[in-house]
């Protein structure tokens, strides 16, 4: 089976109809598509529901709505969308600092169970230690539930310096000297899922000396698709310029996978 993953921080300032048109153009090329979006405001969800169908969307704010006094920051949800197949269930990582930015979704596609973790790291210097704690909570969840995770799609807001050589990679110091981000993204990560871009470079014997390896937000690579070993990536693109034209401030990440073996 072949499968397309689209990961995108669409931006809380986007024009949602242009975002939807952009997504649909890529779905038309590969019907077996799973979409993971970050910074999905409630009124964006309504537009996505109309475009893709309520039954095809798992939305984090349905599990935890923002409280009356919590402000706009707690209305930045994540959404996982199917073009084919069905959503079996979904839940948040309850231990996370902001759980509504961490959504696990169980999917059934062509009789194949697929687990997707869609999350958005905390942003900005003001979070500091909270950001480190959030990474630790997410890393713990991944470590404990790895067997049911096929893909992770996320905006990490990391690293500070992104190199193909892991020994040169540096993370922001959030009061932990970058240790907790490294639990998910670093050479000593606590899981066996792999960055799809690094997998593709390895398969194609590509050496990339650039920093960052590729740009996804301003001058950084913050956006990722990770995959389990049962899936092989055969194409990956960071569609930066087209994504900016579609009114986001992040690049959409598009990756095509084939199943090596399904247990």
Beta strands, then each sheet from edge to edge (+ up, - down):
strand 1: 2-9
strand 2: 33-40
strand 3: 57-59
strand 4: 77-82
strand 5: 86-92
strand 6: 102-109
strand 7: 112-120
strand 8: 151-155
strand 9: 194-195
strand 10: 223-227
strand 11: 231-239
strand 12: 252-259
sheet 1: 3+ 4- 2+ 1+ 12- 11+
sheet 2: 5+ 6- 7+ 8+ 10- 9+
end
